[in-house]
Amino acid sequence: MRKIYLLRYSEPAVKGSYTRSRMISRMISNIRKALGFNRVGFNRVYHEHARIIVEVDQYDSIIEKTLSRVFGVKSFSPAYLLPTADLDEISMIAHELYCSKIQGKEFMVRVRRTGKHQFTSKEAEREIGGYLYDNCSPKKVNLTKPEYTVYVEIRDTTSYLYDELIDGPGGLPLGSESKVLTLFSGGFDSVLSAWMVMKRGSPTDLIYYDFAKEDNWEIAYELAKNLYSEHVMNQSPMKLFKVHFHETSDIVSRLVRKNYRILVLRRLMFQHAAKLALSKHYLALVTGESLGQVSSQTIESMYVTSSHLQVPVLRPVVGFDKDDIVKDTMKLGLYDIASRQREFCSYKGARASPRPEPAIFNEEFLKVTLVLENIWPPKVDIFRLQ
């Protein structure tokens, strides 16, 4: 009997054989990297019977926290691996492991089985459950809402026993899709968007536009490092670009009418990020825009700021309410840092027009571009987060 973690995946299982094999190999590699990043011991990681197995000497809360954040892992369980499919042996070992937990409780046994056996899954449930009922003094068997469940997976001549299901993020293994570039403010929306594209398999680097507000930069840098250390964990390298944008923003505030300043600034940010993306082979930009959340995120505003780009713009939280975004950052452990960041919804007291006229916007944008020719491109610093 060996101690293991039994990992389940969802989406890779429905892919074609080549893609499925590639994604599972990527997930195994990512699990090893993440565990190594957190300096926890494990014996080996391998794939067997549509499950990923992590062999360990001891169960460990750090291992469990790490596995719960590896992209592609739907759920996992601390489990025991038994080199047998004999129901009598499984019943006795289940009694040894779980009898004290069943005592006085409503319980059930749930069996999943693959391979050729002389019994069905239901017959296995009745035999194992009957043995535990006769020997562990439970309150009763409850097949709908039990207080305690013993899970058994019988796969050919091997069995796995466990009593706990721990959720992972699901999605696809990080690195199974191409790399993207996330416009990153250090607030709720952008950090959740970065996490969401990683959940879909795309590694992301981050680009932060600095308006000479030191507190804002420090919070953004801290949040980026936290995102990497808590969720990326060496599954993929991550960089943070810091763009010195204060001179550009001063020109915009001097030349552009108030209700178009934020929109012109956003277009300049998009334009700069798209050029960087093309030169560095990122295949898309990612933003934290949520439709109608602020005046610079209406359909009209998105049109004038990003419709001209040569790379697609992904907006993972476009349909989310702000409350949903905040709740999700809490679940991810990113709330405390992101909550300190000041959101970029106005600039020097000026709010964006929610229904900008494209002709007027183009006039205001042209005023700036003629002046910026002499100072662009802005200086960029690069920080490696790994």
VEXZA-993130 format. One line per field, with one value per residue: x, y, z of N, C-alpha, C in turn. Coordinates in pm, whole numbers, plus 50000, padded with zeros to 5 digits. Layout:
REM residues N
nxx	c(X:...)
nyy	c(Y:...)
nzz	c(Z:...)
caxx	c(X:...)
cayy	c(Y:...)
cazz	c(Z:...)
cxx	c(X:...)
cyy	c(Y:...)
czz	c(Z:...)
//
This chain:
REM residues 386
nxx	c(50085:50072:50131:49977:49898:49607:49530:49291:49183:49004:48928:49155:49104:48908:49019:49176:49391:49667:49682:49581:49778:49997:49913:49881:50143:50256:50121:50216:50487:50457:50352:50570:50752:50618:50599:50871:50940:50821:50966:50907:50903:50877:50823:50779:50614:50357:50160:49865:49606:49413:49454:49661:49939:50089:50348:50426:50607:50490:50174:50113:50047:50148:50209:49947:49834:49989:49923:49655:49660:49768:49736:49492:49448:49168:49057:49176:49297:49420:49539:49539:49732:49666:49791:49596:49283:49104:48808:48772:49023:49036:48818:48904:49128:49009:48855:49058:49165:48950:48753:48718:48635:48388:48225:47924:47814:47621:47683:47839:47964:48139:48206:48421:48496:48715:48811:48838:48644:48504:48279:48037:48038:47837:47795:48043:48032:47825:47942:48183:48077:47896:48067:48197:47975:47896:48110:48193:48013:47833:47591:47390:47340:47355:47263:47224:47269:47521:47704:47963:48190:48338:48564:48635:48844:48874:49094:49173:49410:49467:49395:49252:49210:49028:48910:48850:48793:48957:48940:49084:49210:49119:49061:49316:49649:49917:50093:50003:49877:49952:50173:50070:50020:49955:49785:49852:49744:49769:49547:49221:49085:49271:49457:49300:49220:49466:49517:49301:49347:49573:49464:49337:49546:49739:50051:50146:50300:50340:50243:50302:50192:50348:50272:50431:50362:50461:50366:50160:50306:50466:50273:50164:50389:50435:50199:50223:50448:50339:50132:50289:50442:50246:50069:50173:50427:50671:50584:50589:50802:50783:50752:50764:50690:50780:50661:50765:50558:50492:50574:50445:50178:50165:50181:49944:49754:49794:49729:49489:49132:48933:48741:48828:49079:49152:49075:49240:49487:49454:49438:49696:49839:49744:49836:50114:50155:50064:50252:50482:50399:50389:50658:50774:50653:50411:50082:49842:49676:49578:49324:49173:48918:48575:48257:48096:48159:48304:48323:48516:48502:48289:48114:48154:48379:48569:48584:48703:48949:49078:49016:49178:49395:49657:49673:49476:49250:49196:48943:48890:48718:48499:48221:48172:48040:48153:48153:48171:48426:48585:48523:48633:48907:48951:48914:49138:49341:49448:49341:49410:49640:49568:49351:49459:49534:49487:49223:49222:49019:48973:49151:49359:49134:48963:48707:48633:48453:48153:48035:48210:48275:48391:48512:48579:48742:48955:49060:49156:49341:49524:49645:49818:49984:50142:50315:50432:50604:50867:50953:50894:50985:50859:51065:51143:51150:51252:51143:51216:51015:51044)
nyy	c(49881:50209:50561:50815:51092:51128:51246:51418:51504:51705:51844:51777:51505:51472:51535:51470:51184:51253:51524:51495:51331:51505:51717:51591:51509:51763:51855:51681:51751:52018:51980:51861:52075:52274:52155:52127:52399:52484:52340:52086:51744:51460:51140:51033:51131:51030:50893:50702:50480:50679:50871:51100:51030:51113:51013:50992:51017:51109:51263:51611:51945:52155:52035:51979:52235:52328:52147:52213:52440:52400:52443:52282:52065:51911:51801:51646:51382:51283:50962:50600:50354:50034:49719:49538:49390:49254:49209:49133:49189:49464:49550:49489:49655:49905:49907:49918:50172:50360:50305:50424:50677:50638:50554:50595:50762:50860:50694:50611:50396:50453:50327:50316:50158:50007:49787:49423:49233:49011:49117:49381:49745:49826:49590:49570:49798:49721:49499:49596:49811:49672:49518:49722:49831:49623:49608:49856:50011:50219:50494:50472:50358:50591:50685:50916:51172:51144:51165:51092:50961:50684:50640:50432:50330:50096:49964:49760:49551:49705:49917:50214:50395:50645:50935:51197:51485:51729:52042:52157:52411:52338:52355:52396:52260:52477:52632:52481:52631:52922:53200:53505:53862:54055:54349:54516:54641:54605:54582:54441:54351:54313:54130:53905:53852:53784:53547:53393:53356:53202:52978:52876:52773:52942:53084:53397:53714:54028:54371:54688:55019:55302:55586:55755:55722:55614:55448:55306:55155:54994:54837:54702:54559:54396:54246:54114:53952:53794:53664:53508:53349:53215:53097:53049:52932:52839:52692:52812:53060:53408:53748:54096:54392:54725:55025:55345:55597:55850:56092:56082:56082:56336:56502:56429:56521:56788:56857:56737:56742:56726:56509:56320:56238:56004:55807:55855:55809:55535:55429:55483:55322:55068:55072:55081:54842:54654:54681:54596:54335:54226:54239:54070:53830:53763:53641:53761:54029:54088:54211:54363:54453:54513:54498:54803:54868:55095:55430:55430:55179:55114:54991:55172:55309:55101:55049:55282:55278:55033:54910:54933:54766:54526:54286:54041:54125:53994:53960:53846:53890:54024:53996:53994:54096:54355:54270:53992:53967:54063:53871:53643:53707:53704:53429:53331:53423:53673:53909:54087:54233:54343:54501:54728:54883:55174:55226:55287:55490:55752:56043:56280:56408:56402:56234:55968:56016:55840:55778:55821:56021:55899:56066:56300:56190:56100:56341:56449:56254:56276:56522:56456:56251:56378:56528:56334:56196:56275:56178:55914:55562:55503:55454:55123:54901:54574:54310:54005:53756:53499)
nzz	c(50000:49897:49949:49771:49553:49375:49070:48874:48545:48306:48046:47871:47837:47643:47405:47080:47021:46983:47068:47327:47445:47429:47594:47843:47895:47916:48144:48341:48341:48427:48683:48816:48797:48948:49204:49255:49258:49493:49669:49776:49870:49655:49509:49244:48935:48730:48456:48454:48379:48297:48488:48673:48867:49170:49351:49694:50007:50238:50314:50257:50340:50190:49947:49869:49848:49635:49423:49396:49251:49005:48668:48468:48631:48745:48981:49285:49502:49820:49839:49866:49714:49604:49524:49413:49309:49449:49624:49893:50010:49958:50113:50376:50400:50363:50593:50787:50731:50738:50927:51184:51111:51001:51205:51377:51185:50894:50597:50280:50017:49726:49414:49134:48831:48598:48336:48323:48535:48783:48889:48919:48939:49120:49263:49388:49550:49725:49853:49974:50120:50281:50441:50586:50714:50880:51056:51159:51302:51194:51164:50967:50626:50367:50059:49920:50051:50214:50526:50520:50284:50129:49877:49602:49347:49103:48890:48645:48774:48991:49270:49412:49705:49875:50056:50015:49815:49640:49494:49187:48957:48704:48347:48096:48058:48146:47889:47683:47496:47287:47373:47535:47583:47862:47946:48230:48531:48798:48948:49037:48799:48587:48690:48738:48477:48359:48501:48410:48132:48153:48271:48051:47916:47804:47846:47995:47964:48136:48103:48222:48251:48345:48525:48667:48932:49218:49426:49301:49111:49280:49408:49186:49101:49324:49321:49075:49126:49326:49187:49019:49202:49349:49169:48909:48950:48836:48621:48380:48234:48335:48255:48346:48198:48238:48142:48083:48109:48179:48059:47815:47907:48022:47797:47669:47858:47834:47571:47487:47489:47793:47830:47653:47715:47868:47688:47466:47588:47648:47390:47299:47474:47395:47132:47165:47311:47125:46920:47056:47107:46848:46779:46963:46931:47060:47041:47096:47271:47611:47818:48113:48074:48138:48015:48001:48262:48345:48208:48010:47908:47749:47456:47246:47338:47351:47082:46963:47088:47037:46793:46572:46580:46498:46619:46792:47063:47374:47612:47898:48121:48029:48050:48321:48640:48865:49131:49099:48993:49204:49402:49285:49281:49551:49609:49479:49634:49584:49652:49868:49796:49544:49618:49721:49512:49312:49098:48744:48647:48605:48495:48620:48721:48506:48337:48106:47800:47766:47524:47285:46994:46693:46496:46634:46827:46665:46578:46821:46889:46682:46738:46945:46843:46656:46813:46972:46806:46835:47083:47117:47084:47423:47717:47831:48097:48201:48401:48539:48666:48760)
caxx	c(50000:50157:50065:49984:49791:49539:49488:49198:49178:48877:48932:49247:49052:48819:49095:49229:49498:49794:49669:49566:49910:50081:49867:49910:50287:50279:50072:50309:50604:50422:50340:50706:50810:50551:50643:51010:50943:50785:51065:50845:50952:50788:50902:50769:50486:50338:50022:49821:49461:49341:49482:49801:49974:50206:50387:50489:50630:50391:50085:50169:49957:50211:50185:49807:49815:50052:49843:49526:49681:49828:49635:49462:49404:49027:49048:49272:49269:49520:49484:49625:49739:49670:49820:49498:49144:49026:48715:48797:49140:48999:48728:48981:49212:48917:48822:49176:49188:48838:48649:48696:48567:48251:48150:47820:47777:47558:47794:47822:48083:48120:48309:48436:48570:48745:48880:48756:48633:48392:48176:48006:48066:47734:47823:48159:47984:47749:48029:48272:47991:47841:48173:48216:47854:47895:48226:48236:47905:47784:47451:47317:47384:47280:47314:47195:47344:47594:47799:48099:48196:48460:48574:48722:48860:48936:49138:49243:49453:49509:49285:49284:49115:49041:48786:48849:48806:49004:48928:49191:49155:49065:49116:49419:49784:49986:50188:49940:49843:50061:50192:50001:50070:49844:49795:49843:49741:49789:49417:49144:49043:49381:49522:49209:49227:49590:49497:49205:49407:49663:49379:49307:49666:49831:50139:50136:50382:50260:50297:50248:50219:50380:50244:50515:50299:50545:50286:50091:50402:50507:50162:50157:50504:50410:50092:50278:50532:50250:50068:50386:50484:50133:49989:50254:50514:50774:50529:50630:50864:50696:50820:50684:50743:50740:50672:50767:50453:50452:50593:50334:50054:50169:50148:49800:49677:49814:49678:49361:49017:48924:48663:48891:49216:49171:49062:49363:49592:49433:49477:49842:49884:49716:49923:50248:50154:50050:50381:50569:50351:50431:50804:50815:50580:50288:49978:49722:49679:49474:49292:49075:48798:48443:48170:48013:48194:48334:48293:48617:48486:48169:48145:48208:48516:48655:48601:48801:49081:49148:48971:49280:49514:49689:49668:49348:49243:49114:48887:48831:48615:48413:48083:48166:48015:48268:48146:48222:48571:48644:48509:48728:49042:48957:48936:49273:49438:49511:49260:49470:49731:49494:49259:49532:49563:49387:49177:49244:48891:48978:49289:49368:48999:48884:48652:48616:48320:48106:47994:48298:48256:48517:48575:48640:48854:49068:49119:49232:49455:49623:49720:49920:50080:50238:50414:50501:50703:51002:50993:50862:50906:50896:51160:51082:51231:51202:51165:51188:50947:51081)
cayy	c(50000:50328:50689:50888:51186:51085:51369:51404:51614:51700:51879:51697:51370:51468:51572:51361:51110:51326:51642:51447:51287:51624:51794:51516:51523:51900:51867:51610:51838:52134:51937:51847:52209:52345:52094:52167:52541:52497:52263:51976:51616:51361:51031:51042:51172:50953:50881:50563:50457:50807:50952:51134:50984:51172:50927:51067:50943:51157:51369:51738:52055:52236:51963:51994:52372:52337:52075:52281:52558:52363:52453:52154:51969:51936:51770:51543:51321:51200:50827:50484:50265:49893:49633:49429:49421:49159:49285:49103:49266:49607:49572:49488:49776:50018:49899:49967:50315:50452:50259:50522:50794:50599:50523:50689:50853:50810:50681:50531:50360:50476:50253:50329:50038:49985:49661:49302:49179:48919:49191:49515:49851:49821:49475:49606:49891:49647:49412:49677:49884:49578:49484:49837:49845:49517:49612:49990:50076:50347:50525:50402:50384:50700:50690:51045:51280:51085:51249:51046:50875:50614:50626:50324:50315:49967:49973:49634:49481:49807:49989:50338:50427:50782:50986:51342:51542:51867:52106:52230:52516:52287:52418:52330:52278:52599:52603:52408:52734:53017:53304:53631:53976:54112:54485:54485:54761:54571:54580:54317:54306:54268:54010:53793:53822:53711:53411:53321:53308:53092:52861:52823:52714:53041:53163:53540:53817:54141:54502:54789:55155:55378:55729:55818:55708:55508:55352:55219:55061:54898:54743:54619:54467:54298:54157:54029:53851:53702:53581:53408:53255:53137:53030:53002:52837:52785:52617:52886:53187:53525:53878:54216:54511:54854:55127:55481:55661:55978:56202:56070:56124:56482:56561:56407:56610:56928:56883:56672:56785:56644:56385:56226:56211:55863:55726:55872:55735:55391:55390:55485:55201:54956:55082:55043:54701:54575:54682:54508:54198:54182:54223:53963:53708:53734:53630:53836:54111:54055:54323:54337:54533:54455:54582:54901:54885:55238:55497:55397:55038:55093:54941:55282:55336:54992:55061:55384:55254:54910:54848:54949:54686:54413:54164:54033:54162:53902:54026:53732:53925:54123:53980:53979:54209:54385:54184:53860:53979:54075:53741:53548:53739:53655:53285:53305:53476:53791:54026:54182:54323:54415:54598:54852:54958:55272:55194:55392:55523:55894:56090:56421:56460:56394:56102:55946:56021:55702:55762:55908:56032:55861:56178:56387:56114:56100:56476:56462:56160:56331:56629:56395:56173:56468:56569:56217:56143:56311:56115:55770:55487:55528:55360:55004:54816:54437:54240:53862:53723:53365)
cazz	c(50000:49883:49955:49645:49519:49253:49003:48762:48448:48235:47904:47789:47813:47526:47286:47000:47089:46982:47154:47465:47492:47445:47710:47965:47916:47963:48281:48428:48352:48508:48823:48867:48813:49058:49329:49275:49292:49635:49745:49849:49823:49595:49452:49099:48879:48608:48408:48450:48389:48284:48607:48699:49001:49237:49463:49803:50131:50336:50270:50299:50306:50085:49822:49833:49800:49504:49324:49379:49168:48877:48563:48405:48733:48780:49123:49325:49632:49889:49821:49887:49598:49643:49408:49412:49277:49527:49709:50033:50051:49958:50227:50500:50405:50387:50736:50860:50706:50751:51019:51291:51055:50968:51327:51418:51076:50772:50504:50160:49941:49583:49339:48989:48790:48458:48318:48331:48670:48805:48963:48870:49036:49224:49348:49471:49653:49827:49932:50059:50214:50377:50536:50675:50795:50982:51145:51199:51379:51141:51194:50861:50489:50302:49923:49856:50117:50327:50600:50492:50166:50094:49731:49557:49203:49071:48751:48617:48897:49086:49334:49481:49811:49926:50117:50004:49682:49649:49363:49121:48871:48579:48228:48017:48114:48103:47782:47574:47398:47264:47475:47513:47662:47938:47998:48372:48614:48938:49015:49033:48667:48502:48744:48713:48333:48337:48553:48329:48007:48188:48290:47919:47859:47746:47933:47968:48025:48181:48067:48312:48205:48465:48516:48770:49064:49273:49503:49205:49055:49382:49426:49066:49101:49429:49275:48969:49189:49396:49085:48972:49306:49402:49066:48796:49020:48748:48509:48261:48273:48326:48261:48365:48131:48295:48038:48140:48030:48239:47963:47720:47971:48038:47667:47647:47945:47789:47436:47455:47571:47913:47822:47559:47757:47904:47567:47388:47659:47630:47254:47293:47542:47306:47015:47209:47348:47003:46851:47133:47085:46715:46774:47055:46891:47133:46939:47136:47392:47708:47907:48217:48047:48163:47935:48069:48403:48354:48082:47908:47869:47669:47322:47167:47385:47305:46937:46925:47148:46999:46668:46467:46611:46411:46698:46862:47205:47453:47732:47970:48219:47964:48094:48466:48730:48950:49249:49060:48977:49337:49468:49226:49328:49690:49603:49431:49729:49525:49687:49962:49724:49440:49678:49753:49390:49268:48963:48645:48586:48569:48484:48659:48739:48382:48306:47963:47742:47744:47385:47207:46850:46628:46424:46734:46885:46572:46582:46946:46883:46587:46807:47028:46766:46591:46913:47025:46712:46879:47210:47119:47182:47563:47777:47886:48185:48202:48527:48532:48790:48808)
cxx	c(50089:50072:50085:49885:49738:49478:49398:49206:49051:48895:49033:49192:48966:48889:49131:49353:49630:49789:49657:49700:50001:50042:49897:50059:50322:50235:50166:50435:50576:50408:50478:50770:50750:50593:50787:51024:50915:50868:51001:50888:50843:50877:50898:50628:50470:50190:49985:49669:49381:49352:49630:49830:50098:50237:50463:50518:50526:50299:50132:50076:50015:50195:50041:49777:49873:49966:49710:49537:49750:49719:49618:49413:49261:49004:49153:49236:49396:49464:49588:49617:49757:49696:49726:49364:49051:48938:48735:48915:49108:48912:48807:49070:49127:48876:48936:49191:49074:48735:48616:48620:48420:48164:48050:47772:47698:47665:47751:47958:48052:48237:48304:48529:48595:48827:48784:48761:48511:48277:48153:48044:47964:47756:47942:48118:47910:47842:48118:48190:47933:47943:48195:48095:47853:48002:48261:48128:47864:47640:47361:47385:47294:47339:47288:47274:47418:47681:47943:48095:48334:48459:48673:48725:48936:48968:49228:49281:49502:49387:49338:49173:49138:48907:48773:48867:48844:49003:49061:49129:49087:49132:49218:49556:49851:50095:50130:49885:49958:50060:50123:50061:49952:49876:49757:49850:49777:49661:49347:49128:49158:49447:49431:49212:49353:49577:49406:49263:49508:49583:49342:49433:49768:49919:50125:50249:50293:50325:50223:50289:50228:50358:50315:50445:50364:50466:50215:50185:50441:50399:50153:50270:50485:50304:50141:50365:50448:50177:50162:50413:50370:50060:50070:50357:50610:50717:50566:50702:50765:50778:50716:50755:50690:50768:50665:50677:50417:50468:50481:50204:50050:50132:49999:49718:49687:49738:49535:49250:48988:48857:48717:49032:49239:49166:49186:49479:49578:49471:49627:49900:49862:49814:50064:50254:50144:50181:50481:50530:50398:50581:50851:50736:50472:50174:49849:49756:49562:49450:49188:48947:48670:48341:48081:48049:48228:48318:48395:48606:48349:48211:48208:48353:48612:48683:48710:48940:49153:49109:49077:49394:49530:49695:49532:49360:49147:49071:48816:48718:48512:48268:48065:48120:48139:48270:48202:48373:48640:48637:48612:48872:49059:48986:49079:49381:49509:49443:49337:49563:49653:49403:49327:49557:49450:49352:49192:49112:48878:49124:49292:49230:48910:48837:48627:48472:48272:48065:48080:48264:48388:48587:48645:48760:48975:49137:49208:49355:49564:49706:49840:50027:50183:50349:50498:50607:50846:51047:50965:50969:50949:50994:51085:51185:51168:51242:51125:51133:50985:51208)
cyy	c(50124:50454:50764:51005:51144:51208:51338:51526:51597:51723:51800:51559:51361:51509:51448:51303:51187:51444:51601:51406:51406:51702:51721:51522:51661:51914:51797:51693:51957:52099:51923:51983:52281:52288:52128:52312:52562:52408:52158:51844:51530:51256:51031:51084:51096:50942:50733:50558:50588:50894:50988:51100:51058:51084:51009:50973:50979:51258:51501:51850:52144:52168:51986:52135:52388:52271:52145:52402:52527:52361:52319:52050:52003:51911:51666:51493:51261:51057:50721:50394:50122:49807:49513:49480:49325:49233:49257:49184:49414:49637:49580:49612:49900:50022:49956:50118:50404:50415:50363:50645:50765:50586:50634:50782:50781:50807:50607:50495:50381:50412:50292:50218:50041:49857:49544:49244:49088:48986:49325:49618:49848:49703:49501:49701:49816:49562:49492:49751:49794:49538:49597:49855:49744:49535:49749:50070:50211:50372:50455:50429:50492:50719:50822:51160:51224:51189:51214:50948:50813:50593:50515:50327:50185:49969:49853:49565:49577:49876:50113:50366:50570:50827:51137:51382:51689:51927:52165:52336:52463:52354:52331:52351:52404:52563:52522:52501:52834:53130:53433:53737:54045:54255:54480:54613:54733:54572:54446:54263:54246:54142:53888:53754:53745:53567:53330:53275:53197:52965:52797:52779:52812:53103:53310:53615:53937:54271:54609:54927:55247:55527:55807:55823:55588:55403:55254:55114:54954:54794:54648:54517:54357:54198:54063:53919:53748:53609:53472:53304:53166:53057:52980:52901:52764:52696:52681:53010:53302:53651:53988:54332:54635:54962:55264:55570:55800:56094:56201:56121:56275:56553:56547:56504:56756:56957:56835:56724:56681:56509:56286:56186:56062:55775:55736:55797:55585:55346:55389:55362:55077:54955:55036:54894:54612:54569:54591:54361:54145:54156:54106:53833:53665:53736:53702:53925:54069:54179:54280:54416:54452:54550:54673:54927:55030:55298:55468:55252:55011:55038:55050:55312:55227:55003:55163:55356:55133:54849:54850:54849:54569:54281:54160:54075:54066:53973:53921:53768:54022:54114:53969:54109:54232:54296:54045:53861:53983:53941:53641:53578:53699:53505:53251:53356:53600:53921:54130:54282:54407:54522:54729:54938:55055:55244:55315:55422:55672:55936:56240:56486:56449:56251:56091:55966:55879:55675:55851:55906:55997:55977:56272:56317:56119:56236:56493:56372:56214:56442:56570:56325:56260:56511:56450:56160:56167:56238:55966:55690:55519:55420:55244:54931:54677:54370:54094:53816:53586:53367)
czz	c(50000:49892:49824:49650:49383:49186:48884:48672:48367:48085:47823:47754:47688:47398:47205:47064:47093:47077:47300:47523:47519:47571:47840:47997:47970:48109:48379:48449:48442:48655:48886:48891:48933:49193:49359:49315:49439:49727:49835:49786:49762:49528:49300:49060:48747:48576:48400:48464:48389:48409:48608:48845:49049:49357:49566:49919:50237:50269:50330:50252:50195:49949:49776:49784:49660:49398:49297:49288:49035:48771:48491:48503:48773:48928:49156:49464:49691:49892:49857:49764:49647:49520:49401:49366:49350:49628:49857:50086:50059:50080:50358:50512:50427:50534:50820:50849:50755:50858:51126:51240:51023:51092:51363:51309:50968:50663:50377:50103:49794:49508:49192:48943:48640:48447:48331:48472:48679:48880:48895:48977:49150:49318:49440:49582:49764:49915:50026:50164:50320:50482:50636:50766:50910:51088:51201:51273:51324:51185:51094:50727:50428:50162:49852:49918:50239:50399:50565:50374:50153:49942:49698:49405:49180:48922:48721:48748:49004:49144:49403:49582:49858:49981:50106:49858:49697:49509:49317:49031:48746:48460:48157:48080:48059:48002:47669:47467:47388:47366:47434:47605:47728:47981:48145:48453:48759:49019:48994:48890:48587:48557:48724:48565:48299:48384:48462:48195:48035:48213:48156:47845:47805:47853:47898:48034:48052:48137:48148:48260:48326:48441:48626:48905:49132:49350:49410:49147:49157:49407:49307:49064:49206:49385:49166:49028:49262:49300:49038:49081:49354:49295:48946:48843:48925:48636:48377:48308:48257:48342:48285:48297:48201:48191:48103:48055:48081:48141:47859:47782:47994:47908:47638:47731:47902:47658:47411:47547:47679:47891:47719:47604:47788:47779:47479:47455:47640:47490:47238:47362:47455:47188:47050:47239:47224:46926:46922:47110:46951:46710:46860:47034:46990:47031:46976:47254:47481:47794:48010:48196:48069:48103:48021:48213:48434:48216:47972:47860:47808:47532:47238:47207:47341:47155:46903:46980:47091:46865:46558:46478:46515:46488:46769:47008:47274:47580:47816:48065:48161:48012:48244:48533:48815:49073:49219:49050:49113:49411:49415:49270:49475:49691:49564:49527:49680:49569:49767:49892:49624:49497:49713:49630:49357:49124:48870:48575:48556:48565:48508:48663:48617:48358:48156:47920:47716:47600:47295:47058:46781:46558:46522:46798:46794:46567:46706:46944:46791:46651:46882:46944:46696:46686:46960:46932:46760:47006:47215:47049:47325:47613:47842:47973:48189:48334:48509:48667:48845:48889)
//
